[in-house]
Amino acid sequence: MKSKLFLMMAALLPAVFAAPLPEKAELLASNTVVAQFLGMQERPCYFRTALCPDRCDHAMKAAQFRVLSNEAYEKPGKYGDDKAAAGNMLVVDARADVPGQPDDMRQKLAELKTGQIVRITQKHYYADLGDVVMPVRPITQLEVLNGGACEEIPSAPQDPANHDHEVMPLPL
């Protein structure tokens, strides 16, 4: 009985595996950065198309990183992502398998602990996926640094000119 239930569930769930990068893929940019893992965040679908929410694939589990430094940057042509600078945010969909991304990348993302320092290489391709031509940004390297030690995440610096926190609501 359990095996029948398992087979039925397996048939309902889509197969999850990383597709190889298509032959018709042009490298637009490559960034290798050292970043701090800030944690995972569930991002819901915002119901912006007729396919929402059950067929749109807009919802994501986002792995968030704060860039500490850029070790290598390459932009062979006119188009492509800009060089990631210190303080920039890097957001990676931890559920999706991007063409050209290693099969074990989702597992590596799931094993990260908040505060860990990592080296990430993200490539930006313009890929022909058959019925659609679109940009893809696979993570091709994810390496934990500092022996896996977690560091405290600094809070965002406050802008001294921003006084929004001092504004009191008007009485109704």
DSSP file (Angstrom, degrees, kcal/mol; ACC not computed):
  #  RESIDUE AA STRUCTURE BP1 BP2  ACC     N-H-->O    O-->H-N    N-H-->O    O-->H-N    TCO  KAPPA ALPHA  PHI   PSI    X-CA   Y-CA   Z-CA
    1    1 A M     >        0   0    0      0, 0.0     4,-2.1     0, 0.0     5,-0.2   0.000 360.0 360.0 360.0 -44.2    0.0    0.0    0.0
    2    2 A K  H  >  +     0   0    0      1,-0.2     4,-2.6     2,-0.2     5,-0.2   0.882 360.0  53.0 -64.8 -37.2    2.8    2.4    0.9
    3    3 A S  H  > S+     0   0    0      2,-0.2     4,-2.5     1,-0.2    -1,-0.2   0.881 108.2  50.3 -67.7 -35.7    4.7    1.7   -2.3
    4    4 A K  H  > S+     0   0    0      2,-0.2     4,-2.3     1,-0.2    -1,-0.2   0.915 111.6  48.2 -65.5 -41.9    1.5    2.5   -4.4
    5    5 A L  H  X S+     0   0    0     -4,-2.1     4,-2.5     2,-0.2    -2,-0.2   0.917 111.9  49.9 -63.0 -43.0    1.1    5.7   -2.5
    6    6 A F  H  X S+     0   0    0     -4,-2.6     4,-2.6     2,-0.2    -2,-0.2   0.921 111.7  47.7 -61.7 -45.3    4.8    6.6   -3.1
    7    7 A L  H  X S+     0   0    0     -4,-2.5     4,-1.8     1,-0.2    -1,-0.2   0.886 111.7  50.6 -64.3 -38.4    4.5    5.8   -6.8
    8    8 A M  H  X S+     0   0    0     -4,-2.3     4,-1.2     2,-0.2    -2,-0.2   0.919 112.6  46.0 -65.6 -42.8    1.4    7.9   -7.1
    9    9 A M  H  X S+     0   0    0     -4,-2.5     4,-1.7     1,-0.2     3,-0.2   0.895 110.6  53.7 -65.9 -40.1    3.0   10.9   -5.3
   10   10 A A  H  < S+     0   0    0     -4,-2.6    -1,-0.2     1,-0.2    -2,-0.2   0.860 106.8  52.2 -63.5 -34.8    6.2   10.5   -7.5
   11   11 A A  H  < S+     0   0    0     -4,-1.8    -1,-0.2     1,-0.2    -2,-0.2   0.814 109.7  49.4 -70.4 -29.3    4.1   10.7  -10.6
   12   12 A L  H  < S+     0   0    0     -4,-1.2    -2,-0.2    -3,-0.2    -1,-0.2   0.798  98.8  76.3 -79.8 -29.2    2.4   13.9   -9.5
   13   13 A L  S  < S-     0   0    0     -4,-1.7     2,-0.1    -5,-0.1     3,-0.1  -0.638  87.3-116.6 -85.8 138.2    5.6   15.7   -8.6
   14   14 A P        -     0   0    0      0, 0.0     2,-0.2     0, 0.0    -1,-0.1  -0.401  32.8-103.4 -70.9 149.4    7.7   17.1  -11.4
   15   15 A A        -     0   0    0     -4,-0.1     2,-0.6    -2,-0.1    -4,-0.0  -0.546  34.9-150.5 -70.3 134.9   11.2   15.7  -11.9
   16   16 A V        +     0   0    0     -2,-0.2     2,-0.3    -3,-0.1    -1,-0.0  -0.932  37.0 130.4-115.2 112.7   13.8   18.1  -10.6
   17   17 A F        -     0   0    0     -2,-0.6     2,-0.4    80,-0.1    80,-0.1  -0.981  57.2-101.4-155.7 152.3   17.1   18.1  -12.2
   18   18 A A        -     0   0    0     -2,-0.3    85,-0.1    78,-0.1    80,-0.1  -0.603  34.1-137.1 -79.9 131.5   19.4   20.8  -13.6
   19   19 A A        -     0   0    0     -2,-0.4    81,-2.7    78,-0.2    82,-0.4  -0.599  24.7-108.2 -83.0 146.7   19.4   21.0  -17.4
   20   20 A P        -     0   0    0      0, 0.0    -1,-0.1     0, 0.0     3,-0.1  -0.355  43.5 -91.0 -68.7 157.8   22.7   21.4  -19.2
   21   21 A L        -     0   0    0     78,-0.2     4,-0.1     1,-0.1    79,-0.1  -0.524  50.1-110.5 -68.0 131.7   23.4   24.8  -20.7
   22   22 A P        -     0   0    0      0, 0.0     3,-0.2     0, 0.0    -1,-0.1  -0.194  18.5-118.4 -62.1 156.5   22.2   24.9  -24.3
   23   23 A E  S    S+     0   0    0      1,-0.2     2,-1.5   105,-0.1    -2,-0.1   0.859 110.1  63.9 -62.9 -34.9   24.7   25.0  -27.1
   24   24 A K  S    S+     0   0    0    104,-0.3   104,-2.5     2,-0.0     2,-0.4  -0.573  75.2 125.9 -91.2  73.3   23.3   28.4  -28.2
   25   25 A A  E     -A  127   0A   0     -2,-1.5     2,-0.5   102,-0.2   102,-0.2  -0.989  44.3-156.2-134.1 124.9   24.3   30.3  -25.1
   26   26 A E  E     -A  126   0A   0    100,-2.3   100,-2.2    -2,-0.4     2,-0.5  -0.881  19.1-128.9-104.1 124.9   26.3   33.5  -25.1
   27   27 A L  E     +A  125   0A   0     -2,-0.5    98,-0.2    98,-0.2     3,-0.1  -0.599  31.2 171.7 -72.2 120.7   28.2   34.5  -22.0
   28   28 A L  E     -     0   0A   0     96,-3.4    49,-0.6    -2,-0.5     2,-0.3   0.792  61.7 -13.7 -97.9 -36.9   27.4   38.1  -21.2
   29   29 A A  E     -A  124   0A   0     95,-1.6    95,-3.3    46,-0.2    -1,-0.4  -0.988  49.7-155.7-162.5 158.2   29.0   38.4  -17.8
   30   30 A S  E     -AB 123  74A   0     44,-2.3    44,-2.2    -2,-0.3     2,-0.4  -0.981  10.0-171.7-142.8 129.4   30.6   36.5  -14.9
   31   31 A N  E     -AB 122  73A   0     91,-2.5    91,-2.6    -2,-0.4     2,-0.5  -0.987   6.2-171.4-122.8 127.0   31.0   37.6  -11.3
   32   32 A T  E     +AB 121  72A   0     40,-2.8    39,-2.6    -2,-0.4    40,-1.7  -0.980  24.9 169.5-114.7 118.1   33.0   35.8   -8.6
   33   33 A V  E     -AB 120  70A   0     87,-2.8    87,-2.7    -2,-0.5     2,-0.5  -0.875  38.9-131.1-128.6 156.3   32.3   37.4   -5.2
   34   34 A V  E     +AB 119  69A   0     35,-2.6    34,-3.3    -2,-0.3    35,-1.8  -0.949  45.0 167.8-100.7 127.3   32.9   36.8   -1.5
   35   35 A A  E     -AB 118  67A   0     83,-2.8    83,-3.1    -2,-0.5     2,-0.5  -0.926  36.5-120.0-141.4 160.7   29.6   37.2    0.2
   36   36 A Q  E     -AB 117  66A   0     30,-2.5    30,-2.3    -2,-0.3     2,-0.5  -0.901  30.0-124.6-104.8 131.2   27.8   36.6    3.5
   37   37 A F  E     - B   0  65A   0     79,-3.0    78,-3.2    -2,-0.5    28,-0.2  -0.628  24.8-175.6 -76.3 122.3   24.8   34.4    3.6
   38   38 A L  E     -     0   0A   0     26,-3.2     2,-0.2    -2,-0.5    27,-0.2   0.609  46.1 -98.8 -95.2 -15.1   21.9   36.3    5.1
   39   39 A G  E     - B   0  64A   0     25,-0.9    25,-2.5    74,-0.1    -1,-0.3  -0.672  41.5 -59.0 126.6 178.9   19.4   33.5    5.1
   40   40 A M  E     - B   0  63A   0     -2,-0.2     2,-0.4    23,-0.2    23,-0.2  -0.758  41.9-169.5-100.9 147.3   16.4   32.1    3.2
   41   41 A Q  E     - B   0  62A   0     21,-2.1    21,-3.2    -2,-0.3     2,-0.5  -0.995  20.5-132.8-139.0 131.1   13.2   34.0    2.5
   42   42 A E  E     - B   0  61A   0     -2,-0.4    19,-0.2    19,-0.2    17,-0.0  -0.728  22.5-165.2 -80.2 123.6    9.9   32.8    1.1
   43   43 A R  E     - B   0  60A   0     17,-3.5    17,-2.6    -2,-0.5     3,-0.1  -0.951  11.4-146.6-112.9 115.6    8.8   35.2   -1.6
   44   44 A P        -     0   0    0      0, 0.0     2,-0.2     0, 0.0    17,-0.0  -0.241  24.7 -93.7 -78.2 166.6    5.1   34.7   -2.6
   45   45 A C        -     0   0    0      1,-0.1    14,-0.0    14,-0.1    12,-0.0  -0.568  26.9-148.4 -72.1 141.8    3.5   35.1   -6.0
   46   46 A Y        -     0   0    0     -2,-0.2    -1,-0.1    -3,-0.1     6,-0.0   0.238  33.6-118.9-101.1  13.3    2.1   38.6   -6.4
   47   47 A F        +     0   0    0      1,-0.1    -2,-0.0     4,-0.0     3,-0.0   0.923  63.7 143.0  55.9  54.9   -0.8   37.6   -8.7
   48   48 A R        +     0   0    0      5,-0.0     2,-0.3     0, 0.0    -1,-0.1   0.501  55.2  45.9-105.1  -6.0    0.3   39.7  -11.7
   49   49 A T  S >  S-     0   0    0      1,-0.0     3,-1.1     0, 0.0     7,-0.1  -0.840  86.6-107.0-131.1 170.6   -0.7   37.3  -14.6
   50   50 A A  T 3  S+     0   0    0     -2,-0.3     6,-0.0     1,-0.2    -1,-0.0   0.701 117.3  60.6 -68.6 -19.1   -3.6   35.1  -15.6
   51   51 A L  T 3> S+     0   0    0      4,-0.1     4,-2.3     2,-0.1     5,-0.5   0.606  88.6 150.1 -82.6 -12.0   -1.5   32.0  -14.7
   52   52 A C  T <4  +     0   0    0     -3,-1.1     2,-0.0     1,-0.2     0, 0.0  -0.362  51.7   0.1 -72.5 149.4   -1.1   33.1  -11.1
   53   53 A P  T  4 S+     0   0    0      0, 0.0     4,-0.4     0, 0.0    -1,-0.2  -0.979 130.3  32.2 -97.0  -8.8   -0.9   31.7   -8.5
   54   54 A D  T  4 S+     0   0    0      1,-0.2    -2,-0.2     2,-0.1    -3,-0.1   0.647 127.7  27.0 -91.4 -12.9   -0.8   28.0   -9.4
   55   55 A R  S  < S+     0   0    0     -4,-2.3    -3,-0.2    -5,-0.0    -1,-0.2   0.287 100.4  80.5-127.4  10.8    0.8   27.9  -12.8
   56   56 A C  S    S-     0   0    0     -5,-0.5    -4,-0.1    -3,-0.2    -2,-0.1   0.789  74.2-146.2 -92.5 -29.0    3.1   31.0  -12.9
   57   57 A D        +     0   0    0     -4,-0.4    -3,-0.1    -6,-0.2    -5,-0.0   0.794  57.1 129.7  64.6  30.0    6.1   29.8  -11.0
   58   58 A H        +     0   0    0     -5,-0.2    -1,-0.0     2,-0.0   -15,-0.0   0.817  43.6  88.8 -81.8 -32.7    6.6   33.3   -9.5
   59   59 A A        +     0   0    0     -6,-0.2     2,-0.3   -17,-0.0   -14,-0.1  -0.362  60.0 175.0 -66.1 145.5    6.9   32.2   -5.9
   60   60 A M  E     -B   43   0A   0    -17,-2.6   -17,-3.5    35,-0.0     2,-0.7  -0.990  40.1-127.7-149.9 157.1   10.4   31.4   -4.8
   61   61 A K  E     -B   42   0A   0     -2,-0.3    33,-3.5   -19,-0.2     2,-0.5  -0.937  40.9-153.5-103.3 107.9   12.5   30.5   -1.9
   62   62 A A  E     -BC  41  93A   0    -21,-3.2   -21,-2.1    -2,-0.7     2,-0.6  -0.726  14.0-153.2 -96.2 126.1   15.3   33.1   -2.1
   63   63 A A  E     -BC  40  92A   0     29,-3.3    29,-2.5    -2,-0.5     2,-0.4  -0.863  24.3-153.8 -89.7 122.8   18.8   32.6   -0.7
   64   64 A Q  E     +BC  39  91A   0    -25,-2.5   -26,-3.2    -2,-0.6   -25,-0.9  -0.848  16.2 179.4-109.7 135.2   20.1   36.0    0.1
   65   65 A F  E     -BC  37  90A   0     25,-2.3    25,-2.7    -2,-0.4     2,-0.5  -0.966  21.4-143.7-130.5 145.8   23.7   37.1    0.1
   66   66 A R  E     -BC  36  89A   0    -30,-2.3   -30,-2.5    -2,-0.3     2,-0.2  -0.961  29.0-125.8-107.4 122.7   25.4   40.4    0.9
   67   67 A V  E     +B   35   0A   0     21,-3.0    20,-3.2    -2,-0.5   -32,-0.3  -0.487  29.1 177.5 -70.2 129.5   28.5   41.0   -1.3
   68   68 A L  E     -     0   0A   0    -34,-3.3     2,-0.3     1,-0.4   -33,-0.2   0.778  67.2 -12.3 -98.9 -39.1   31.6   41.7    0.7
   69   69 A S  E     -B   34   0A   0    -35,-1.8   -35,-2.6    16,-0.1     2,-0.6  -0.986  59.2-123.5-158.6 157.8   34.1   41.9   -2.2
   70   70 A N  E     +B   33   0A   0     -2,-0.3   -37,-0.3   -37,-0.2     3,-0.1  -0.933  22.5 178.7-107.7 122.0   34.4   41.1   -5.9
   71   71 A E  E     +     0   0A   0    -39,-2.6     2,-0.3    -2,-0.6   -38,-0.2   0.815  68.8   8.0 -91.7 -34.8   37.3   38.8   -6.8
   72   72 A A  E     -B   32   0A   0    -40,-1.7   -40,-2.8     2,-0.0     2,-0.4  -0.992  59.3-178.9-151.6 140.1   36.8   38.4  -10.5
   73   73 A Y  E     +B   31   0A   0     -2,-0.3     2,-0.4   -42,-0.2   -42,-0.2  -0.998   2.1 179.6-142.0 135.8   34.6   40.1  -13.1
   74   74 A E  E     +B   30   0A   0    -44,-2.2   -44,-2.3    -2,-0.4    -2,-0.0  -0.997  10.7 169.7-138.8 131.8   34.3   39.5  -16.8
   75   75 A K        -     0   0    0     -2,-0.4   -46,-0.2   -46,-0.2   -47,-0.1  -0.761   6.9-178.6-139.9  89.9   32.0   41.2  -19.4
   76   76 A P        +     0   0    0      0, 0.0     2,-0.2     0, 0.0   -47,-0.1   0.703  65.1  22.6 -69.0 -19.3   33.1   40.1  -22.9
   77   77 A G  S    S-     0   0    0    -49,-0.6   -49,-0.0     2,-0.5     0, 0.0  -0.454  95.4 -80.4-128.8-159.6   30.6   42.2  -24.7
   78   78 A K  S    S+     0   0    0     -2,-0.2     2,-0.2     0, 0.0   -50,-0.1   0.839 105.3  56.7 -77.2 -36.1   28.3   45.2  -24.5
   79   79 A Y        +     0   0    0      3,-0.0    -2,-0.5   -50,-0.0     2,-0.2  -0.531  68.3  86.0 -99.8 163.3   25.5   43.5  -22.5
   80   80 A G  S    S-     0   0    0     -2,-0.2   -51,-0.1    -4,-0.1    -5,-0.1  -0.568  75.5 -46.5 132.8 165.7   25.5   41.7  -19.2
   81   81 A D        -     0   0    0     -2,-0.2   -51,-0.1     1,-0.1     3,-0.1  -0.272  60.2-111.9 -63.1 148.8   25.3   42.2  -15.5
   82   82 A D        -     0   0    0      1,-0.1     2,-0.2   -53,-0.1    -1,-0.1  -0.302  45.8 -78.1 -74.1 165.5   27.3   45.0  -13.9
   83   83 A K        -     0   0    0      1,-0.1     2,-0.4   -10,-0.1    -1,-0.1  -0.486  50.0-118.9 -65.7 129.3   30.2   44.2  -11.6
   84   84 A A        -     0   0    0     -2,-0.2     2,-0.2    -3,-0.1    -1,-0.1  -0.578  33.7-158.2 -73.2 127.1   28.9   43.3   -8.1
   85   85 A A    >   -     0   0    0     -2,-0.4     3,-2.2     1,-0.1   -18,-0.2  -0.665  31.6 -78.6-105.1 160.8   30.2   45.8   -5.6
   86   86 A A  T 3  S+     0   0    0      1,-0.3   -18,-0.2    -2,-0.2    -1,-0.1  -0.340 119.8  27.7 -57.0 133.3   30.5   45.5   -1.8
   87   87 A G  T 3  S+     0   0    0    -20,-3.2    -1,-0.3     1,-0.4   -19,-0.1   0.126  89.7 128.4  97.7 -19.2   27.1   46.0   -0.2
   88   88 A N    <   -     0   0    0     -3,-2.2   -21,-3.0   -21,-0.1     2,-0.4  -0.299  57.6-124.0 -64.8 154.3   25.2   44.7   -3.2
   89   89 A M  E     -C   66   0A   0    -23,-0.2     2,-0.5    -3,-0.1   -23,-0.2  -0.827  17.2-160.5-100.4 140.6   22.6   42.0   -2.6
   90   90 A L  E     -C   65   0A   0    -25,-2.7   -25,-2.3    -2,-0.4     2,-0.5  -0.990   8.4-167.7-120.1 122.0   22.7   38.7   -4.5
   91   91 A V  E     -C   64   0A   0     -2,-0.5     2,-0.4   -27,-0.2   -27,-0.2  -0.946   3.7-173.7-116.1 128.1   19.4   36.7   -4.6
   92   92 A V  E     -C   63   0A   0    -29,-2.5   -29,-3.3    -2,-0.5     2,-0.7  -0.975  28.3-123.7-123.4 131.5   19.3   33.1   -5.8
   93   93 A D  E     -C   62   0A   0     -2,-0.4   -31,-0.2   -31,-0.2     5,-0.1  -0.649  22.7-166.8 -73.5 112.9   16.2   31.0   -6.2
   94   94 A A  S    S+     0   0    0    -33,-3.5    -1,-0.2    -2,-0.7   -32,-0.1   0.537  81.8  50.5 -81.6  -7.1   16.9   28.0   -4.0
   95   95 A R  S    S+     0   0    0    -34,-0.4    -1,-0.2     2,-0.0     2,-0.1   0.789  95.4  78.5 -96.2 -33.9   14.0   26.0   -5.5
   96   96 A A        -     0   0    0    -35,-0.2     2,-0.7     1,-0.0   -78,-0.1  -0.447  68.1-140.5 -83.6 148.4   14.7   26.3   -9.2
   97   97 A D        -     0   0    0    -80,-0.1   -78,-0.2    -2,-0.1   -80,-0.1  -0.941  22.9-153.2-104.8 113.3   17.3   24.5  -11.3
   98   98 A V    >   -     0   0    0     -2,-0.7     3,-2.1    -5,-0.1   -77,-0.1  -0.654  27.4 -98.7 -88.1 138.2   18.8   26.9  -13.7
   99   99 A P  T 3  S+     0   0    0      0, 0.0   -78,-0.2     0, 0.0    -1,-0.1  -0.332 112.0  23.7 -54.9 133.5   20.3   25.6  -17.0
  100  100 A G  T 3  S+     0   0    0    -81,-2.7   -79,-0.1     1,-0.3   -82,-0.0   0.399  94.2 122.6  90.1  -1.8   24.0   25.3  -16.6
  101  101 A Q  S <  S-     0   0    0     -3,-2.1    -1,-0.3   -82,-0.4    39,-0.2  -0.763  70.6-103.4 -94.7 137.8   23.9   25.0  -12.8
  102  102 A P    >   -     0   0    0      0, 0.0     3,-1.6     0, 0.0     4,-0.3  -0.223  28.3-118.6 -58.3 148.7   25.5   21.9  -11.2
  103  103 A D  T 3  S+     0   0    0      1,-0.3     3,-0.4     2,-0.1     4,-0.3   0.803 110.6  52.0 -58.8 -32.6   23.0   19.3  -10.0
  104  104 A D  T 3> S+     0   0    0      1,-0.2     4,-2.2     2,-0.1    -1,-0.3   0.369  79.2  98.4 -89.9   6.4   24.0   19.6   -6.3
  105  105 A M  H <> S+     0   0    0     -3,-1.6     4,-2.5     1,-0.2    -1,-0.2   0.892  80.5  52.0 -65.2 -40.7   23.7   23.4   -6.1
  106  106 A R  H  > S+     0   0    0     -3,-0.4     4,-2.1    -4,-0.3    -1,-0.2   0.890 110.5  49.9 -62.8 -37.0   20.2   23.4   -4.4
  107  107 A Q  H  > S+     0   0    0     -4,-0.3     4,-1.4     2,-0.2    -2,-0.2   0.916 109.8  50.2 -66.3 -42.7   21.5   21.0   -1.8
  108  108 A K  H  X S+     0   0    0     -4,-2.2     4,-0.6     1,-0.2     3,-0.2   0.907 110.8  49.7 -61.2 -41.8   24.6   23.2   -1.1
  109  109 A L  H >< S+     0   0    0     -4,-2.5     3,-1.0     1,-0.2    -1,-0.2   0.900 108.8  52.5 -63.2 -40.5   22.2   26.3   -0.7
  110  110 A A  H 3< S+     0   0    0     -4,-2.1    -1,-0.2     1,-0.2    -2,-0.2   0.777 106.2  54.6 -67.1 -26.5   20.0   24.3    1.7
  111  111 A E  H 3< S+     0   0    0     -4,-1.4    -1,-0.2    -3,-0.2    -2,-0.2   0.559  83.2 111.5 -85.8  -8.7   23.0   23.4    3.9
  112  112 A L    <<  -     0   0    0     -3,-1.0     2,-0.4    -4,-0.6    -3,-0.0  -0.339  58.1-143.6 -67.8 147.5   24.2   27.0    4.4
  113  113 A K    >   -     0   0    0     35,-0.1     3,-2.1   -74,-0.1   -76,-0.2  -0.894  30.9 -94.2-110.7 142.8   23.9   28.6    7.8
  114  114 A T  T 3  S+     0   0    0     -2,-0.4   -76,-0.2     1,-0.3    39,-0.0  -0.298 111.3  25.4 -56.0 130.4   23.1   32.2    8.3
  115  115 A G  T 3  S+     0   0    0    -78,-3.2    36,-1.9     1,-0.3    -1,-0.3   0.232  85.6 138.3  99.4 -11.9   26.3   34.3    8.7
  116  116 A Q  B <   -F  150   0B   0     -3,-2.1   -79,-3.0    34,-0.2     2,-0.5  -0.369  50.7-130.9 -68.3 146.0   28.6   32.0    6.7
  117  117 A I  E     +A   36   0A   0     32,-0.6    28,-3.1    28,-0.4     2,-0.3  -0.848  34.2 177.1 -97.4 130.8   31.0   33.6    4.3
  118  118 A V  E     -AD  35 144A   0    -83,-3.1   -83,-2.8    -2,-0.5     2,-0.5  -0.902  32.2-129.9-133.5 158.5   31.0   32.0    0.9
  119  119 A R  E     -AD  34 143A   0     24,-2.9    24,-2.4    -2,-0.3     2,-0.4  -0.962  33.0-174.2-106.7 125.3   32.7   32.4   -2.5
  120  120 A I  E     -AD  33 142A   0    -87,-2.7   -87,-2.8    -2,-0.5     2,-0.5  -0.964  16.7-163.1-124.5 134.8   30.1   32.4   -5.3
  121  121 A T  E     -AD  32 141A   0     20,-1.9    19,-2.5    -2,-0.4    20,-1.2  -0.979  13.2-178.3-114.7 120.5   30.5   32.5   -9.1
  122  122 A Q  E     -AD  31 139A   0    -91,-2.6   -91,-2.5    -2,-0.5     2,-0.3  -0.976   8.4-159.7-119.2 127.5   27.4   33.5  -11.0
  123  123 A K  E     -A   30   0A   0     15,-2.3     2,-0.6    -2,-0.5   -93,-0.2  -0.797   7.4-146.4-105.0 148.6   27.5   33.6  -14.8
  124  124 A H  E     +A   29   0A   0    -95,-3.3   -96,-3.4    -2,-0.3   -95,-1.6  -0.956  24.8 175.4-118.6 112.9   25.0   35.5  -16.9
  125  125 A Y  E     -AE  27 136A   0     11,-2.9    11,-2.3    -2,-0.6     2,-0.6  -0.820  33.2-140.4-114.6 153.7   24.1   33.9  -20.3
  126  126 A Y  E     -AE  26 135A   0   -100,-2.2  -100,-2.3    -2,-0.3     2,-0.4  -0.957  41.2-171.3-107.5 107.0   21.7   34.7  -23.0
  127  127 A A  E     -AE  25 134A   0      7,-2.6     7,-2.3    -2,-0.6     2,-0.8  -0.811  30.5-140.2-114.9 141.0   20.4   31.3  -23.8
  128  128 A D  E     - E   0 133A   0   -104,-2.5  -104,-0.3    -2,-0.4     5,-0.2  -0.864  21.0-178.8 -93.8 106.1   18.3   29.8  -26.6
  129  129 A L        -     0   0    0      3,-2.9     2,-1.1    -2,-0.8     4,-0.1   0.101  50.7-101.2 -95.8  21.8   16.1   27.2  -24.7
  130  130 A G  S    S+     0   0    0      1,-0.2    -1,-0.1     2,-0.1     3,-0.1  -0.691 112.9  29.4  99.7 -83.2   14.3   26.1  -27.8
  131  131 A D  S    S+     0   0    0     -2,-1.1     2,-0.3     1,-0.1    -1,-0.2   0.519 127.9  35.6 -90.9  -4.9   10.9   27.8  -27.7
  132  132 A V        -     0   0    0      2,-0.1    -3,-2.9    -5,-0.0     2,-0.5  -0.998  62.5-149.4-147.9 144.3   12.2   30.9  -25.8
  133  133 A V  E     +E  128   0A   0     -2,-0.3    -5,-0.2    -5,-0.2    -7,-0.0  -0.973  40.5 143.9-113.0 122.7   15.4   32.9  -25.7
  134  134 A M  E     -E  127   0A   0     -7,-2.3    -7,-2.6    -2,-0.5     2,-0.2  -0.968  51.3 -87.9-153.9 162.9   16.1   34.4  -22.3
  135  135 A P  E     -E  126   0A   0      0, 0.0     2,-0.4     0, 0.0    -9,-0.2  -0.567  38.2-170.0 -75.9 141.9   18.8   35.3  -19.8
  136  136 A V  E     -E  125   0A   0    -11,-2.3   -11,-2.9    -2,-0.2   -38,-0.0  -0.984  10.7-163.7-129.5 145.2   19.9   32.6  -17.3
  137  137 A R        -     0   0    0     -2,-0.4   -13,-0.2   -13,-0.2     2,-0.1  -0.676  14.7-175.9-130.1  77.2   22.1   33.2  -14.3
  138  138 A P        -     0   0    0      0, 0.0   -15,-2.3     0, 0.0     2,-0.7  -0.458  26.6-129.3 -75.2 146.4   23.4   29.8  -13.0
  139  139 A I  E     +D  122   0A   0    -17,-0.2   -17,-0.2     1,-0.1     3,-0.1  -0.864  29.3 176.7 -87.8 117.5   25.5   29.6   -9.9
  140  140 A T  E     +     0   0A   0    -19,-2.5     2,-0.3    -2,-0.7   -18,-0.2   0.607  63.6  31.8-101.7 -13.6   28.6   27.6  -11.0
  141  141 A Q  E     +D  121   0A   0    -20,-1.2   -20,-1.9     2,-0.0     2,-0.3  -0.990  52.2 170.3-145.1 135.1   30.6   27.7   -7.8
  142  142 A L  E     +D  120   0A   0     -2,-0.3     2,-0.5   -22,-0.2   -22,-0.2  -0.863  14.1 170.1-143.8 107.6   29.5   27.9   -4.1
  143  143 A E  E     -D  119   0A   0    -24,-2.4   -24,-2.9    -2,-0.3     2,-0.4  -0.977  29.0-134.7-125.9 125.2   32.4   27.4   -1.6
  144  144 A V  E     -D  118   0A   0     -2,-0.5     3,-0.3   -26,-0.2   -26,-0.3  -0.645  27.6-161.4 -78.6 130.7   32.1   28.0    2.1
  145  145 A L    >   +     0   0    0    -28,-3.1     3,-1.9    -2,-0.4   -28,-0.4  -0.479  61.7  41.2-104.3 176.1   35.1   30.0    3.5
  146  146 A N  G >  S-     0   0    0      1,-0.3     3,-1.7     2,-0.2    -1,-0.2   0.769 126.4 -70.0  57.2  30.3   36.5   30.4    7.0
  147  147 A G  G 3  S-     0   0    0     -3,-0.3    -1,-0.3     1,-0.3    -2,-0.1   0.716  89.6 -62.9  64.3  19.2   36.0   26.7    7.8
  148  148 A G  G <  S+     0   0    0     -3,-1.9    -1,-0.3     1,-0.3    -2,-0.2   0.529  89.6 157.1  84.6   5.8   32.2   27.3    7.9
  149  149 A A    <   -     0   0    0     -3,-1.7   -32,-0.6    -4,-0.2     2,-0.4  -0.379  38.3-130.2 -66.3 142.2   32.3   29.7   10.8
  150  150 A C  B     -F  116   0B   0    -34,-0.2     2,-0.3    -2,-0.1   -34,-0.2  -0.781  19.6-157.4 -94.5 136.2   29.3   32.0   11.1
  151  151 A E        -     0   0    0    -36,-1.9     2,-0.1    -2,-0.4     0, 0.0  -0.817  29.8 -94.0-110.5 153.4   29.9   35.7   11.5
  152  152 A E        -     0   0    0     -2,-0.3   -37,-0.1     1,-0.1    -1,-0.0  -0.403  37.8-124.9 -65.2 137.8   27.5   38.2   13.0
  153  153 A I        -     0   0    0     -2,-0.1    -1,-0.1  -115,-0.1     2,-0.1  -0.761  25.4-133.0 -86.6 116.8   25.4   40.0   10.3
  154  154 A P        -     0   0    0      0, 0.0     2,-0.1     0, 0.0    -1,-0.0  -0.389  22.2-112.8 -69.2 146.9   25.9   43.8   10.7
  155  155 A S        -     0   0    0      1,-0.1     3,-0.1    -2,-0.1     0, 0.0  -0.395  42.0 -88.0 -74.1 157.8   22.8   45.8   10.7
  156  156 A A        -     0   0    0      1,-0.1    -1,-0.1    -2,-0.1     2,-0.1  -0.425  49.7-105.7 -66.1 136.6   22.2   48.2    7.7
  157  157 A P        -     0   0    0      0, 0.0     2,-0.3     0, 0.0    -1,-0.1  -0.376  33.7-123.6 -65.0 142.1   23.8   51.6    8.3
  158  158 A Q        -     0   0    0     -3,-0.1     3,-0.0    -2,-0.1    -3,-0.0  -0.690  15.4-125.6 -88.7 138.2   21.2   54.3    9.1
  159  159 A D    >   -     0   0    0     -2,-0.3     3,-1.7     1,-0.2    -1,-0.0  -0.742  13.4-150.8 -81.4 116.8   21.2   57.4    6.9
  160  160 A P  T 3  S+     0   0    0      0, 0.0    -1,-0.2     0, 0.0    -2,-0.0   0.764  96.0  56.6 -62.5 -23.4   21.5   60.4    9.2
  161  161 A A  T 3  S+     0   0    0     -3,-0.0     2,-0.7     2,-0.0    -2,-0.0   0.623  87.5  90.7 -81.5 -12.3   19.5   62.6    6.8
  162  162 A N    <   +     0   0    0     -3,-1.7     3,-0.2     1,-0.1    -1,-0.0  -0.758  45.3 169.8 -89.0 114.5   16.6   60.2    7.0
  163  163 A H    >>  +     0   0    0     -2,-0.7     3,-1.8     1,-0.2     4,-0.5   0.099  38.9 117.1-110.2  20.8   14.2   61.2    9.8
  164  164 A D  G >4 S+     0   0    0      1,-0.3     3,-1.1     2,-0.2    -1,-0.2   0.837  72.0  59.6 -58.4 -33.8   11.3   58.8    8.9
  165  165 A H  G 34 S+     0   0    0      1,-0.2    -1,-0.3    -3,-0.2    -2,-0.1   0.683 103.2  53.1 -70.3 -15.5   11.7   57.0   12.2
  166  166 A E  G <4 S+     0   0    0     -3,-1.8     2,-0.3     2,-0.1    -1,-0.2   0.530  81.9 108.7 -95.2  -7.5   11.0   60.3   14.0
  167  167 A V    <<  -     0   0    0     -3,-1.1    -3,-0.0    -4,-0.5     0, 0.0  -0.549  57.8-150.7 -76.3 128.1    7.7   61.2   12.3
  168  168 A M        -     0   0    0     -2,-0.3    -2,-0.1     1,-0.1     2,-0.0  -0.764  22.8-106.6 -97.5 144.9    4.7   60.8   14.5
  169  169 A P        -     0   0    0      0, 0.0    -1,-0.1     0, 0.0     0, 0.0  -0.368  34.9-112.2 -68.1 148.5    1.3   59.9   13.0
  170  170 A L        -     0   0    0      1,-0.1     2,-0.1    -2,-0.0     0, 0.0  -0.574  33.7-110.0 -77.6 141.5   -1.3   62.6   12.7
  171  171 A P              0   0    0      0, 0.0    -1,-0.1     0, 0.0     0, 0.0  -0.449 360.0 360.0 -69.9 146.4   -4.4   62.2   15.0
  172  172 A L              0   0    0     -2,-0.1    -2,-0.0     0, 0.0     0, 0.0   0.436 360.0 360.0 -90.2 360.0   -7.6   61.4   13.2
